Structure formats: structure tokens, C-alpha cells
Amino acid sequence: MLNHITIMGRLTRDPELRRTNGGTPVVSFTLAVDRDFGGSGQEKETDFLDVVAWRNTAEFVSKYFSKGRMAVVSGRLQIRNWTDKDGTKRRAAEIVADSIYFGDSRQDSGIGDRARAAQTSDPGPQEYDAYDEGAADDGHLPF
């Protein structure tokens, strides 16, 4: 079976880096992705897709990406089920990233000061692969 997704869009907010109880870095962010089609005379619709990256990929995203930056994400679609505090069963679809690439040049990105400072001091890699991102050290998700 195949579960692979590649999307390109702009970050809607700065990435949020956290760590599991075992110290594993995990980052979450949302990409605004325009649909490829639109009706005649209508504006294209935008989907807001949640993305999660683990370990080295999480640290890379946290360091080099910020709100408004274009990103290309390759990974798999995952459905997460949980029960909220009221006992209601909930579901969320998210993309678990294997690779994340820059989708724009630094001049075109319109990035914030935090990412600009990180880029000028250290250009860093253009892409980073995750290592078995689905398995947290302690088995607990940080959210």
C-alpha cells in the first residue's frame, strides 16, 4: 500500500518546537496550500494543512522557517484519534513530514527577523530527512 503526500504552501505561523517527556524534538505548523483549480471567475480556495515533524527535521524547521515562508513537505497522511476532556471522540488529519525543503528564495520569502538572523549567520542545509519520526522515545505525544 502507498501513503505518500507532497504539498507546497506558506507557513501560517511560526513553527512550534516542543519536546516529548523523553526529550525527542517535535515541531508542528500549518501550511496554507492553494488548490490547483478554481471555478470560472472565482478565486482559488486555500486549504490549511497541519504538519508534524520529528527529531532533526523538527529542529531544522524551527531554526530556518517562520511565518510566511514557502515550504515543500513530503511525507505521509496520518489520522490521529483521541478523546477530549469532555469524553468526546475526536479525529485530526495531519501530515507527518519525512522531508522539508525551502519553496522560495530568501529574497522572496518575506520572512521574519528570527529566521532572517538564523539564515545570515548559518545558511544551513536545504533539506533534512527525519529518522523514524513516528516512534517517540517514551511512547507519549507532547500534545
N, CA, C and O atoms as CSV, one atom per row, in Angstrom:
chain,resi,resn,atom,element,x,y,z
A,1,MET,N,N,0.838,-1.177,0.000
A,1,MET,CA,C,0.000,0.000,0.000
A,1,MET,C,C,0.883,1.240,0.000
A,1,MET,O,O,2.036,1.201,0.427
A,2,LEU,N,N,0.324,2.327,-0.481
A,2,LEU,CA,C,1.080,3.559,-0.621
A,2,LEU,C,C,0.407,4.681,0.147
A,2,LEU,O,O,-0.795,4.903,0.000
A,3,ASN,N,N,1.156,5.373,0.948
A,3,ASN,CA,C,0.673,6.547,1.663
A,3,ASN,C,C,1.771,7.598,1.544
A,3,ASN,O,O,2.678,7.646,2.374
A,4,HIS,N,N,1.692,8.433,0.521
A,4,HIS,CA,C,2.698,9.468,0.287
A,4,HIS,C,C,2.001,10.747,-0.159
A,4,HIS,O,O,1.102,10.721,-1.000
A,5,ILE,N,N,2.427,11.860,0.417
A,5,ILE,CA,C,1.844,13.144,0.072
A,5,ILE,C,C,2.957,14.171,-0.042
A,5,ILE,O,O,3.899,14.166,0.749
A,6,THR,N,N,2.847,15.050,-1.027
A,6,THR,CA,C,3.770,16.167,-1.189
A,6,THR,C,C,2.936,17.421,-1.382
A,6,THR,O,O,2.070,17.477,-2.254
A,7,ILE,N,N,3.206,18.427,-0.558
A,7,ILE,CA,C,2.463,19.676,-0.638
A,7,ILE,C,C,3.436,20.848,-0.611
A,7,ILE,O,O,4.569,20.728,-0.144
A,8,MET,N,N,2.965,21.987,-1.125
A,8,MET,CA,C,3.755,23.203,-1.072
A,8,MET,C,C,2.838,24.335,-0.655
A,8,MET,O,O,1.761,24.514,-1.224
A,9,GLY,N,N,3.264,25.097,0.336
A,9,GLY,CA,C,2.452,26.209,0.803
A,9,GLY,C,C,3.251,27.095,1.734
A,9,GLY,O,O,4.440,26.876,1.961
A,10,ARG,N,N,2.579,28.095,2.265
A,10,ARG,CA,C,3.222,29.052,3.168
A,10,ARG,C,C,2.819,28.766,4.614
A,10,ARG,O,O,1.670,28.425,4.895
A,11,LEU,N,N,3.784,28.913,5.525
A,11,LEU,CA,C,3.511,28.729,6.935
A,11,LEU,C,C,2.579,29.835,7.414
A,11,LEU,O,O,2.801,31.009,7.119
A,12,THR,N,N,1.540,29.462,8.150
A,12,THR,CA,C,0.567,30.434,8.644
A,12,THR,C,C,1.005,31.055,9.961
A,12,THR,O,O,0.451,32.072,10.378
A,13,ARG,N,N,1.985,30.463,10.616
A,13,ARG,CA,C,2.523,30.977,11.877
A,13,ARG,C,C,3.915,30.394,12.058
A,13,ARG,O,O,4.311,29.475,11.340
A,14,ASP,N,N,4.649,30.926,13.012
A,14,ASP,CA,C,5.975,30.380,13.291
A,14,ASP,C,C,5.836,28.938,13.792
A,14,ASP,O,O,4.887,28.623,14.509
A,15,PRO,N,N,6.775,28.063,13.420
A,15,PRO,CA,C,6.723,26.680,13.900
A,15,PRO,C,C,6.826,26.620,15.423
A,15,PRO,O,O,7.485,27.449,16.050
A,16,GLU,N,N,6.176,25.644,15.987
A,16,GLU,CA,C,6.138,25.479,17.440
A,16,GLU,C,C,6.946,24.236,17.822
A,16,GLU,O,O,6.476,23.112,17.649
A,17,LEU,N,N,8.165,24.438,18.341
A,17,LEU,CA,C,9.033,23.324,18.729
A,17,LEU,C,C,8.759,22.935,20.175
A,17,LEU,O,O,8.755,23.784,21.067
A,18,ARG,N,N,8.532,21.653,20.396
A,18,ARG,CA,C,8.344,21.105,21.742
A,18,ARG,C,C,9.213,19.862,21.866
A,18,ARG,O,O,9.847,19.439,20.899
A,19,ARG,N,N,9.240,19.293,23.033
A,19,ARG,CA,C,9.956,18.038,23.270
A,19,ARG,C,C,9.049,17.087,24.043
A,19,ARG,O,O,8.280,17.502,24.910
A,20,THR,N,N,9.155,15.807,23.711
A,20,THR,CA,C,8.405,14.804,24.457
A,20,THR,C,C,9.026,14.676,25.835
A,20,THR,O,O,10.078,15.258,26.101
A,21,ASN,N,N,8.383,13.914,26.716
A,21,ASN,CA,C,8.948,13.682,28.046
A,21,ASN,C,C,10.322,13.033,27.962
A,21,ASN,O,O,11.150,13.207,28.856
A,22,GLY,N,N,10.564,12.288,26.891
A,22,GLY,CA,C,11.860,11.646,26.685
A,22,GLY,C,C,12.879,12.549,26.010
A,22,GLY,O,O,14.018,12.134,25.795
A,23,GLY,N,N,12.493,13.785,25.669
A,23,GLY,CA,C,13.429,14.740,25.075
A,23,GLY,C,C,13.458,14.764,23.562
A,23,GLY,O,O,14.285,15.470,22.984
A,24,THR,N,N,12.583,14.017,22.896
A,24,THR,CA,C,12.559,13.985,21.433
A,24,THR,C,C,11.929,15.269,20.893
A,24,THR,O,O,10.799,15.592,21.260
A,25,PRO,N,N,12.636,16.014,20.022
A,25,PRO,CA,C,12.061,17.236,19.458
A,25,PRO,C,C,10.941,16.930,18.466
A,25,PRO,O,O,11.030,15.998,17.667
A,26,VAL,N,N,9.885,17.739,18.541
A,26,VAL,CA,C,8.766,17.631,17.609
A,26,VAL,C,C,8.288,19.055,17.319
A,26,VAL,O,O,8.168,19.879,18.225
A,27,VAL,N,N,8.021,19.326,16.052
A,27,VAL,CA,C,7.542,20.644,15.656
A,27,VAL,C,C,6.218,20.482,14.932
A,27,VAL,O,O,5.998,19.509,14.209
A,28,SER,N,N,5.344,21.451,15.141
A,28,SER,CA,C,4.075,21.448,14.420
A,28,SER,C,C,3.867,22.826,13.810
A,28,SER,O,O,4.257,23.845,14.379
A,29,PHE,N,N,3.245,22.830,12.645
A,29,PHE,CA,C,2.928,24.075,11.964
A,29,PHE,C,C,1.819,23.805,10.967
A,29,PHE,O,O,1.474,22.653,10.701
A,30,THR,N,N,1.266,24.870,10.420
A,30,THR,CA,C,0.195,24.760,9.442
A,30,THR,C,C,0.639,25.411,8.145
A,30,THR,O,O,1.203,26.505,8.152
A,31,LEU,N,N,0.383,24.731,7.023
A,31,LEU,CA,C,0.669,25.286,5.703
A,31,LEU,C,C,-0.635,25.697,5.032
A,31,LEU,O,O,-1.614,24.951,5.043
A,32,ALA,N,N,-0.635,26.891,4.448
A,32,ALA,CA,C,-1.743,27.346,3.614
A,32,ALA,C,C,-1.416,26.922,2.193
A,32,ALA,O,O,-0.441,27.395,1.610
A,33,VAL,N,N,-2.229,26.028,1.632
A,33,VAL,CA,C,-1.965,25.440,0.321
A,33,VAL,C,C,-3.116,25.793,-0.614
A,33,VAL,O,O,-4.263,25.416,-0.374
A,34,ASP,N,N,-2.797,26.525,-1.688
A,34,ASP,CA,C,-3.824,26.867,-2.677
A,34,ASP,C,C,-4.189,25.632,-3.487
A,34,ASP,O,O,-3.326,24.831,-3.847
A,35,ARG,N,N,-5.473,25.492,-3.767
A,35,ARG,CA,C,-5.915,24.406,-4.634
A,35,ARG,C,C,-5.527,24.747,-6.066
A,35,ARG,O,O,-5.460,25.921,-6.429
A,36,ASP,N,N,-5.272,23.726,-6.879
A,36,ASP,CA,C,-4.837,23.927,-8.261
A,36,ASP,C,C,-5.966,24.361,-9.180
A,36,ASP,O,O,-5.714,24.752,-10.320
A,37,PHE,N,N,-7.181,24.302,-8.716
A,37,PHE,CA,C,-8.307,24.602,-9.589
A,37,PHE,C,C,-9.211,25.637,-8.943
A,37,PHE,O,O,-9.236,25.788,-7.721
A,38,GLY,N,N,-9.931,26.323,-9.758
A,38,GLY,CA,C,-10.920,27.294,-9.289
A,38,GLY,C,C,-11.968,27.429,-10.369
A,38,GLY,O,O,-11.677,27.246,-11.551
A,39,GLY,N,N,-13.161,27.741,-9.978
A,39,GLY,CA,C,-14.233,27.908,-10.953
A,39,GLY,C,C,-13.998,29.141,-11.805
A,39,GLY,O,O,-13.180,29.995,-11.462
A,40,SER,N,N,-14.696,29.231,-12.881
A,40,SER,CA,C,-14.565,30.361,-13.783
A,40,SER,C,C,-14.927,31.655,-13.049
A,40,SER,O,O,-16.036,31.802,-12.536
A,41,GLY,N,N,-13.972,32.589,-13.010
A,41,GLY,CA,C,-14.193,33.864,-12.357
A,41,GLY,C,C,-14.143,33.813,-10.839
A,41,GLY,O,O,-14.426,34.818,-10.186
A,42,GLN,N,N,-13.792,32.679,-10.263
A,42,GLN,CA,C,-13.725,32.553,-8.812
A,42,GLN,C,C,-12.271,32.498,-8.359
A,42,GLN,O,O,-11.393,32.052,-9.097
A,43,GLU,N,N,-12.035,32.953,-7.152
A,43,GLU,CA,C,-10.700,32.846,-6.580
A,43,GLU,C,C,-10.435,31.400,-6.186
A,43,GLU,O,O,-11.353,30.646,-5.862
A,44,LYS,N,N,-9.157,31.032,-6.220
A,44,LYS,CA,C,-8.790,29.690,-5.769
A,44,LYS,C,C,-9.042,29.567,-4.272
A,44,LYS,O,O,-8.874,30.524,-3.517
A,45,GLU,N,N,-9.442,28.392,-3.866
A,45,GLU,CA,C,-9.632,28.138,-2.445
A,45,GLU,C,C,-8.313,27.703,-1.831
A,45,GLU,O,O,-7.426,27.200,-2.520
A,46,THR,N,N,-8.198,27.901,-0.540
A,46,THR,CA,C,-6.983,27.548,0.184
A,46,THR,C,C,-7.316,26.527,1.255
A,46,THR,O,O,-8.303,26.672,1.977
A,47,ASP,N,N,-6.489,25.493,1.354
A,47,ASP,CA,C,-6.611,24.507,2.423
A,47,ASP,C,C,-5.527,24.785,3.449
A,47,ASP,O,O,-4.411,25.165,3.094
A,48,PHE,N,N,-5.853,24.596,4.722
A,48,PHE,CA,C,-4.899,24.790,5.801
A,48,PHE,C,C,-4.590,23.410,6.380
A,48,PHE,O,O,-5.434,22.795,7.033
A,49,LEU,N,N,-3.368,22.933,6.131
A,49,LEU,CA,C,-2.991,21.563,6.464
A,49,LEU,C,C,-1.985,21.542,7.608
A,49,LEU,O,O,-0.976,22.246,7.576
A,50,ASP,N,N,-2.274,20.725,8.618
A,50,ASP,CA,C,-1.378,20.589,9.768
A,50,ASP,C,C,-0.238,19.640,9.434
A,50,ASP,O,O,-0.442,18.590,8.825
A,51,VAL,N,N,0.968,20.028,9.843
A,51,VAL,CA,C,2.172,19.244,9.579
A,51,VAL,C,C,2.905,19.015,10.902
A,51,VAL,O,O,2.976,19.906,11.747
A,52,VAL,N,N,3.446,17.809,11.066
A,52,VAL,CA,C,4.245,17.453,12.233
A,52,VAL,C,C,5.565,16.882,11.731
A,52,VAL,O,O,5.584,16.060,10.814
A,53,ALA,N,N,6.676,17.320,12.337
A,53,ALA,CA,C,7.994,16.771,12.000
A,53,ALA,C,C,8.710,16.420,13.303
A,53,ALA,O,O,8.517,17.079,14.325
A,54,TRP,N,N,9.530,15.385,13.256
A,54,TRP,CA,C,10.206,14.866,14.443
A,54,TRP,C,C,11.722,14.988,14.312
A,54,TRP,O,O,12.261,15.120,13.214
A,55,ARG,N,N,12.377,14.941,15.437
A,55,ARG,CA,C,13.834,14.867,15.597
A,55,ARG,C,C,14.580,15.963,14.836
A,55,ARG,O,O,14.271,17.144,15.002
A,56,ASN,N,N,15.551,15.594,14.009
A,56,ASN,CA,C,16.395,16.571,13.311
A,56,ASN,C,C,15.590,17.457,12.370
A,56,ASN,O,O,15.889,18.642,12.224
A,57,THR,N,N,14.582,16.895,11.739
A,57,THR,CA,C,13.731,17.687,10.855
A,57,THR,C,C,13.007,18.759,11.662
A,57,THR,O,O,12.865,19.890,11.196
A,58,ALA,N,N,12.555,18.425,12.849
A,58,ALA,CA,C,11.871,19.387,13.712
A,58,ALA,C,C,12.798,20.542,14.071
A,58,ALA,O,O,12.392,21.703,14.020
A,59,GLU,N,N,14.027,20.232,14.429
A,59,GLU,CA,C,14.976,21.280,14.794
A,59,GLU,C,C,15.330,22.150,13.586
A,59,GLU,O,O,15.481,23.364,13.720
A,60,PHE,N,N,15.460,21.542,12.425
A,60,PHE,CA,C,15.750,22.274,11.189
A,60,PHE,C,C,14.620,23.268,10.886
A,60,PHE,O,O,14.881,24.436,10.600
A,61,VAL,N,N,13.386,22.810,10.948
A,61,VAL,CA,C,12.241,23.671,10.658
A,61,VAL,C,C,12.167,24.811,11.671
A,61,VAL,O,O,11.936,25.960,11.297
A,62,SER,N,N,12.358,24.501,12.935
A,62,SER,CA,C,12.292,25.513,13.973
A,62,SER,C,C,13.341,26.605,13.774
A,62,SER,O,O,13.093,27.775,14.064
A,63,LYS,N,N,14.498,26.218,13.285
A,63,LYS,CA,C,15.608,27.161,13.124
A,63,LYS,C,C,15.484,28.013,11.861
A,63,LYS,O,O,15.802,29.201,11.898
A,64,TYR,N,N,15.030,27.436,10.745
A,64,TYR,CA,C,15.113,28.117,9.457
A,64,TYR,C,C,13.786,28.572,8.847
A,64,TYR,O,O,13.792,29.290,7.847
A,65,PHE,N,N,12.669,28.180,9.413
A,65,PHE,CA,C,11.377,28.555,8.846
A,65,PHE,C,C,10.624,29.467,9.809
A,65,PHE,O,O,10.777,29.370,11.026
A,66,SER,N,N,9.817,30.347,9.247
A,66,SER,CA,C,8.983,31.238,10.045
A,66,SER,C,C,7.713,31.544,9.261
A,66,SER,O,O,7.569,31.138,8.108
A,67,LYS,N,N,6.805,32.256,9.892
A,67,LYS,CA,C,5.527,32.620,9.276
A,67,LYS,C,C,5.764,33.275,7.914
A,67,LYS,O,O,6.608,34.160,7.773
A,68,GLY,N,N,5.001,32.821,6.915
A,68,GLY,CA,C,5.085,33.380,5.568
A,68,GLY,C,C,6.067,32.687,4.658
A,68,GLY,O,O,6.029,32.905,3.447
A,69,ARG,N,N,6.948,31.857,5.193
A,69,ARG,CA,C,7.960,31.177,4.386
A,69,ARG,C,C,7.311,30.045,3.597
A,69,ARG,O,O,6.467,29.320,4.124
A,70,MET,N,N,7.704,29.896,2.331
A,70,MET,CA,C,7.191,28.823,1.482
A,70,MET,C,C,7.958,27.536,1.801
A,70,MET,O,O,9.186,27.542,1.890
A,71,ALA,N,N,7.226,26.443,1.969
A,71,ALA,CA,C,7.842,25.153,2.275
A,71,ALA,C,C,7.243,24.069,1.390
A,71,ALA,O,O,6.061,24.104,1.048
A,72,VAL,N,N,8.083,23.107,1.029
A,72,VAL,CA,C,7.649,21.911,0.326
A,72,VAL,C,C,7.813,20.760,1.311
A,72,VAL,O,O,8.911,20.503,1.803
A,73,VAL,N,N,6.713,20.072,1.592
A,73,VAL,CA,C,6.704,18.994,2.586
A,73,VAL,C,C,6.370,17.689,1.889
A,73,VAL,O,O,5.411,17.603,1.122
A,74,SER,N,N,7.175,16.680,2.169
A,74,SER,CA,C,6.939,15.343,1.650
A,74,SER,C,C,6.837,14.393,2.841
A,74,SER,O,O,7.690,14.404,3.728
A,75,GLY,N,N,5.792,13.578,2.853
A,75,GLY,CA,C,5.615,12.669,3.981
A,75,GLY,C,C,4.414,11.781,3.780
A,75,GLY,O,O,4.108,11.361,2.664
A,76,ARG,N,N,3.729,11.496,4.886
A,76,ARG,CA,C,2.559,10.623,4.825
A,76,ARG,C,C,1.402,11.259,5.572
A,76,ARG,O,O,1.605,12.030,6.510
A,77,LEU,N,N,0.199,10.933,5.156
A,77,LEU,CA,C,-1.003,11.409,5.822
A,77,LEU,C,C,-1.335,10.455,6.960
A,77,LEU,O,O,-1.320,9.235,6.799
A,78,GLN,N,N,-1.633,11.037,8.107
A,78,GLN,CA,C,-1.923,10.224,9.280
A,78,GLN,C,C,-3.179,10.764,9.961
A,78,GLN,O,O,-3.343,11.976,10.097
A,79,ILE,N,N,-4.057,9.867,10.387
A,79,ILE,CA,C,-5.256,10.241,11.131
A,79,ILE,C,C,-5.003,9.907,12.594
A,79,ILE,O,O,-4.651,8.780,12.942
A,80,ARG,N,N,-5.193,10.916,13.444
A,80,ARG,CA,C,-4.952,10.741,14.874
A,80,ARG,C,C,-6.295,10.786,15.593
A,80,ARG,O,O,-7.074,11.718,15.394
A,81,ASN,N,N,-6.571,9.792,16.423
A,81,ASN,CA,C,-7.804,9.716,17.205
A,81,ASN,C,C,-7.487,9.959,18.675
A,81,ASN,O,O,-6.461,9.501,19.179
A,82,TRP,N,N,-8.375,10.685,19.365
A,82,TRP,CA,C,-8.219,10.886,20.789
A,82,TRP,C,C,-9.571,11.215,21.398
A,82,TRP,O,O,-10.537,11.494,20.688
A,83,THR,N,N,-9.626,11.177,22.712
A,83,THR,CA,C,-10.834,11.545,23.443
A,83,THR,C,C,-10.542,12.834,24.199
A,83,THR,O,O,-9.570,12.907,24.952
A,84,ASP,N,N,-11.379,13.853,24.004
A,84,ASP,CA,C,-11.135,15.139,24.669
A,84,ASP,C,C,-11.572,15.069,26.132
A,84,ASP,O,O,-12.067,14.043,26.599
A,85,LYS,N,N,-11.380,16.175,26.842
A,85,LYS,CA,C,-11.661,16.191,28.280
A,85,LYS,C,C,-13.138,15.996,28.606
A,85,LYS,O,O,-13.481,15.635,29.732
A,86,ASP,N,N,-14.019,16.231,27.627
A,86,ASP,CA,C,-15.447,16.013,27.828
A,86,ASP,C,C,-15.874,14.597,27.471
A,86,ASP,O,O,-17.053,14.260,27.583
A,87,GLY,N,N,-14.925,13.763,27.042
A,87,GLY,CA,C,-15.240,12.387,26.683
A,87,GLY,C,C,-15.671,12.205,25.240
A,87,GLY,O,O,-16.074,11.109,24.849
A,88,THR,N,N,-15.592,13.260,24.441
A,88,THR,CA,C,-15.978,13.186,23.036
A,88,THR,C,C,-14.815,12.654,22.213
A,88,THR,O,O,-13.681,13.117,22.338
A,89,LYS,N,N,-15.119,11.667,21.364
A,89,LYS,CA,C,-14.077,11.132,20.492
A,89,LYS,C,C,-13.810,12.126,19.372
A,89,LYS,O,O,-14.742,12.640,18.753
A,90,ARG,N,N,-12.534,12.397,19.114
A,90,ARG,CA,C,-12.123,13.370,18.108
A,90,ARG,C,C,-11.147,12.730,17.130
A,90,ARG,O,O,-10.512,11.718,17.428
A,91,ARG,N,N,-11.042,13.354,15.935
A,91,ARG,CA,C,-10.096,12.902,14.900
A,91,ARG,C,C,-9.423,14.119,14.299
A,91,ARG,O,O,-10.013,15.195,14.209
A,92,ALA,N,N,-8.181,13.932,13.889
A,92,ALA,CA,C,-7.466,15.004,13.199
A,92,ALA,C,C,-6.583,14.372,12.129
A,92,ALA,O,O,-5.925,13.358,12.359
A,93,ALA,N,N,-6.586,14.995,10.960
A,93,ALA,CA,C,-5.690,14.554,9.891
A,93,ALA,C,C,-4.472,15.466,9.918
A,93,ALA,O,O,-4.603,16.685,10.037
A,94,GLU,N,N,-3.297,14.876,9.809
A,94,GLU,CA,C,-2.067,15.649,9.782
A,94,GLU,C,C,-1.057,14.963,8.881
A,94,GLU,O,O,-1.127,13.759,8.638
A,95,ILE,N,N,-0.125,15.753,8.398
A,95,ILE,CA,C,0.945,15.217,7.567
A,95,ILE,C,C,2.163,15.023,8.442
A,95,ILE,O,O,2.622,15.965,9.088
A,96,VAL,N,N,2.691,13.817,8.470
A,96,VAL,CA,C,3.928,13.534,9.186
A,96,VAL,C,C,5.048,13.654,8.158
A,96,VAL,O,O,5.150,12.848,7.233
A,97,ALA,N,N,5.882,14.669,8.337
A,97,ALA,CA,C,6.888,15.015,7.334
A,97,ALA,C,C,8.089,14.083,7.390
A,97,ALA,O,O,8.622,13.793,8.461
A,98,ASP,N,N,8.503,13.620,6.216
A,98,ASP,CA,C,9.770,12.902,6.061
A,98,ASP,C,C,10.863,13.879,5.651
A,98,ASP,O,O,11.985,13.812,6.152
A,99,SER,N,N,10.530,14.792,4.734
A,99,SER,CA,C,11.469,15.784,4.224
A,99,SER,C,C,10.776,17.128,4.093
A,99,SER,O,O,9.594,17.209,3.758
A,100,ILE,N,N,11.535,18.179,4.363
A,100,ILE,CA,C,11.016,19.534,4.212
A,100,ILE,C,C,12.079,20.353,3.493
A,100,ILE,O,O,13.247,20.369,3.881
A,101,TYR,N,N,11.639,21.039,2.422
A,101,TYR,CA,C,12.533,21.836,1.589
A,101,TYR,C,C,12.067,23.287,1.583
A,101,TYR,O,O,10.896,23.568,1.838
A,102,PHE,N,N,12.980,24.203,1.293
A,102,PHE,CA,C,12.595,25.585,1.064
A,102,PHE,C,C,11.861,25.658,-0.270
A,102,PHE,O,O,12.300,25.056,-1.250
A,103,GLY,N,N,10.756,26.384,-0.317
A,103,GLY,CA,C,9.986,26.522,-1.542
A,103,GLY,C,C,10.136,27.889,-2.181
A,103,GLY,O,O,9.511,28.175,-3.203
A,104,ASP,N,N,10.965,28.736,-1.580
A,104,ASP,CA,C,11.186,30.071,-2.111
A,104,ASP,C,C,12.641,30.461,-1.873
A,104,ASP,O,O,13.372,29.799,-1.136
A,105,SER,N,N,13.033,31.540,-2.512
A,105,SER,CA,C,14.375,32.049,-2.242
A,105,SER,C,C,14.303,32.950,-1.026
A,105,SER,O,O,13.217,33.393,-0.652
A,106,ARG,N,N,15.397,33.221,-0.422
A,106,ARG,CA,C,15.406,34.055,0.776
A,106,ARG,C,C,14.906,35.458,0.486
A,106,ARG,O,O,14.268,36.074,1.339
A,107,GLN,N,N,15.181,35.966,-0.693
A,107,GLN,CA,C,14.743,37.313,-1.039
A,107,GLN,C,C,13.229,37.375,-1.215
A,107,GLN,O,O,12.616,38.404,-0.929
A,108,ASP,N,N,12.622,36.290,-1.682
A,108,ASP,CA,C,11.189,36.271,-1.970
A,108,ASP,C,C,10.333,35.861,-0.778
A,108,ASP,O,O,9.106,35.932,-0.842
A,109,SER,N,N,10.964,35.438,0.293
A,109,SER,CA,C,10.212,34.775,1.346
A,109,SER,C,C,9.398,35.694,2.234
A,109,SER,O,O,8.384,35.270,2.787
A,110,GLY,N,N,9.814,36.940,2.385
A,110,GLY,CA,C,9.105,37.818,3.301
A,110,GLY,C,C,9.180,37.316,4.728
A,110,GLY,O,O,8.222,37.447,5.488
A,111,ILE,N,N,10.313,36.742,5.094
A,111,ILE,CA,C,10.450,36.099,6.390
A,111,ILE,C,C,10.668,37.099,7.503
A,111,ILE,O,O,11.056,38.243,7.265
A,112,GLY,N,N,10.416,36.657,8.719
A,112,GLY,CA,C,10.587,37.498,9.892
A,112,GLY,C,C,12.046,37.619,10.316
A,112,GLY,O,O,12.929,36.968,9.757
A,113,ASP,N,N,12.279,38.464,11.314
A,113,ASP,CA,C,13.631,38.738,11.788
A,113,ASP,C,C,14.306,37.502,12.365
A,113,ASP,O,O,15.511,37.321,12.192
A,114,ARG,N,N,13.545,36.647,13.048
A,114,ARG,CA,C,14.140,35.464,13.688
A,114,ARG,C,C,14.769,34.558,12.640
A,114,ARG,O,O,15.918,34.142,12.793
A,115,ALA,N,N,14.037,34.247,11.587
A,115,ALA,CA,C,14.560,33.357,10.551
A,115,ALA,C,C,15.643,34.054,9.738
A,115,ALA,O,O,16.620,33.420,9.338
A,116,ARG,N,N,15.481,35.359,9.487
A,116,ARG,CA,C,16.487,36.096,8.717
A,116,ARG,C,C,17.830,36.073,9.451
A,116,ARG,O,O,18.871,35.881,8.823
A,117,ALA,N,N,17.816,36.263,10.759
A,117,ALA,CA,C,19.050,36.239,11.538
A,117,ALA,C,C,19.695,34.857,11.491
A,117,ALA,O,O,20.916,34.742,11.387
A,118,ALA,N,N,18.884,33.820,11.568
A,118,ALA,CA,C,19.420,32.461,11.510
A,118,ALA,C,C,20.030,32.169,10.148
A,118,ALA,O,O,21.050,31.487,10.058
A,119,GLN,N,N,19.414,32.680,9.088
A,119,GLN,CA,C,19.906,32.408,7.746
A,119,GLN,C,C,21.191,33.150,7.441
A,119,GLN,O,O,22.067,32.607,6.768
A,120,THR,N,N,21.325,34.374,7.915
A,120,THR,CA,C,22.528,35.131,7.597
A,120,THR,C,C,23.720,34.621,8.370
A,120,THR,O,O,24.848,34.732,7.892
A,121,SER,N,N,23.508,34.060,9.563
A,121,SER,CA,C,24.626,33.553,10.330
A,121,SER,C,C,25.051,32.161,9.882
A,121,SER,O,O,26.231,31.818,9.954
A,122,ASP,N,N,24.100,31.358,9.422
A,122,ASP,CA,C,24.406,29.995,9.019
A,122,ASP,C,C,23.424,29.594,7.937
A,122,ASP,O,O,22.243,29.415,8.234
A,123,PRO,N,N,23.861,29.444,6.691
A,123,PRO,CA,C,22.915,29.128,5.634
A,123,PRO,C,C,22.237,27.782,5.819
A,123,PRO,O,O,21.117,27.596,5.342
A,124,GLY,N,N,22.875,26.844,6.494
A,124,GLY,CA,C,22.259,25.560,6.802
A,124,GLY,C,C,21.944,24.727,5.582
A,124,GLY,O,O,22.143,25.165,4.449
A,125,PRO,N,N,21.455,23.530,5.817
A,125,PRO,CA,C,21.102,22.642,4.715
A,125,PRO,C,C,19.809,23.080,4.057
A,125,PRO,O,O,19.022,23.812,4.658
A,126,GLN,N,N,19.582,22.643,2.837
A,126,GLN,CA,C,18.359,22.971,2.120
A,126,GLN,C,C,17.253,21.971,2.402
A,126,GLN,O,O,16.094,22.226,2.073
A,127,GLU,N,N,17.581,20.861,2.991
A,127,GLU,CA,C,16.585,19.815,3.247
A,127,GLU,C,C,17.124,18.930,4.344
A,127,GLU,O,O,18.338,18.809,4.508
A,128,TYR,N,N,16.236,18.309,5.099
A,128,TYR,CA,C,16.655,17.413,6.164
A,128,TYR,C,C,15.681,16.256,6.241
A,128,TYR,O,O,14.469,16.472,6.218
A,129,ASP,N,N,16.172,15.055,6.331
A,129,ASP,CA,C,15.315,13.880,6.439
A,129,ASP,C,C,15.153,13.487,7.899
A,129,ASP,O,O,16.082,13.620,8.696
A,130,ALA,N,N,13.974,13.008,8.236
A,130,ALA,CA,C,13.697,12.543,9.589
A,130,ALA,C,C,14.138,11.088,9.738
A,130,ALA,O,O,14.302,10.372,8.750
A,131,TYR,N,N,14.322,10.672,10.964
A,131,TYR,CA,C,14.674,9.290,11.254
A,131,TYR,C,C,13.543,8.666,12.044
A,131,TYR,O,O,13.337,9.018,13.206
A,132,ASP,N,N,12.803,7.746,11.439
A,132,ASP,CA,C,11.742,7.016,12.116
A,132,ASP,C,C,10.920,7.940,13.011
A,132,ASP,O,O,10.785,7.708,14.212
A,133,GLU,N,N,10.372,8.995,12.399
A,133,GLU,CA,C,9.703,10.030,13.140
A,133,GLU,C,C,8.450,9.576,13.867
A,133,GLU,O,O,7.991,10.265,14.778
A,134,GLY,N,N,7.891,8.454,13.497
A,134,GLY,CA,C,6.649,8.021,14.107
A,134,GLY,C,C,6.799,7.416,15.486
A,134,GLY,O,O,5.809,7.292,16.207
A,135,ALA,N,N,7.989,7.040,15.871
A,135,ALA,CA,C,8.168,6.359,17.142
A,135,ALA,C,C,8.811,7.295,18.152
A,135,ALA,O,O,10.011,7.560,18.077
A,136,ALA,N,N,8.029,7.795,19.091
A,136,ALA,CA,C,8.572,8.644,20.144
A,136,ALA,C,C,9.289,7.765,21.146
A,136,ALA,O,O,8.909,6.612,21.348
A,137,ASP,N,N,10.321,8.299,21.774
A,137,ASP,CA,C,11.119,7.532,22.737
A,137,ASP,C,C,10.280,6.976,23.877
A,137,ASP,O,O,10.461,5.830,24.289
A,138,ASP,N,N,9.366,7.788,24.381
A,138,ASP,CA,C,8.599,7.383,25.539
A,138,ASP,C,C,7.192,6.907,25.214
A,138,ASP,O,O,6.445,6.516,26.110
A,139,GLY,N,N,6.827,6.938,23.942
A,139,GLY,CA,C,5.509,6.481,23.534
A,139,GLY,C,C,4.395,7.484,23.771
A,139,GLY,O,O,3.232,7.178,23.508
A,140,HIS,N,N,4.721,8.681,24.263
A,140,HIS,CA,C,3.722,9.708,24.517
A,140,HIS,C,C,3.909,10.880,23.574
A,140,HIS,O,O,5.031,11.330,23.337
A,141,LEU,N,N,2.815,11.366,23.043
A,141,LEU,CA,C,2.867,12.551,22.199
A,141,LEU,C,C,2.801,13.788,23.087
A,141,LEU,O,O,2.151,13.757,24.131
A,142,PRO,N,N,3.452,14.867,22.698
A,142,PRO,CA,C,3.500,16.060,23.549
A,142,PRO,C,C,2.261,16.934,23.464
A,142,PRO,O,O,2.241,18.010,24.061
A,143,PHE,N,N,1.220,16.512,22.742
A,143,PHE,CA,C,0.040,17.352,22.619
A,143,PHE,C,C,-1.210,16.550,22.812
A,143,PHE,O,O,-2.311,17.096,22.741
